[in-house]
């Protein structure tokens, strides 16, 4: 299995015969509104360009997977690119209806995942009212018989649901956002600094941290994160790839047999419409 970090939460996951483009934010620099609303500098997003090898990577994609519809995970250029390629898009039951209205071939992943075994793991994108306004989101555990298992957490804080999924599923690779996103008010919208360290300690094997150095409300830098994991003595299990960097993972001989569960997903309501209006999607 290979994972290539592209930018922010966008990765190319090579697992079995699949080349899955995850959370494609393809906008050129400074073409999206700033997300930070209070305190600190609000900037046009993204403030980094796609890596030089991005076009070559995109050409290999056989399908798309999104964790949720926020524009730093699926933007208008991403939607148009998927349409132009005619690719199938995997998503949760929460997002499928709206994505189909946008003209995408959206499939609910647990119903159409081919040779992959999949579990949708509910995620919580923040705390309190802000977390509710961010809407229901999801992470995904993917298993292929010939590859390491991977858990893409999506944008979430470290809930008991996430902890129990890691303990039960024992993923060999966890891909998690490390930007400690914050609008400038209230608690972080995803893993806090302390939760990033706790997540690394909970991980059965490797953690790939991304969602870094691309958008204005994610203030964590790669250099600070590297220092944090070194200080916490968890650097051995943590990978912090640069944009364009490819990581390779081998199947472990002691990969556990697990029973996947089906979770009941929340029906999106007013908050999904509200965040879409704010984002202009």
Protein Blocks (a to p, Z undefined) as FASTA:
>chain_A
ZZddfbhjbccddehjbccdehiafbdehkaccfbfggcidddddfbdcdfklmmmmmmp
gbdcdfbfcfklocfklmmmmmmnopacdddfklmmmmmmnopacddfklonojaccddd
dddebehjllmmnopadddddddfkbccdddebjadddfklmmmmmmnopabdcddfklp
aehiajdfbdcfklmmmmmmmpmbbccdehihkbfklmbdfklmmmmmmmnopmmmpccd
dehiacdddddfklccddddddddddddfklmmmmmmnoZZ
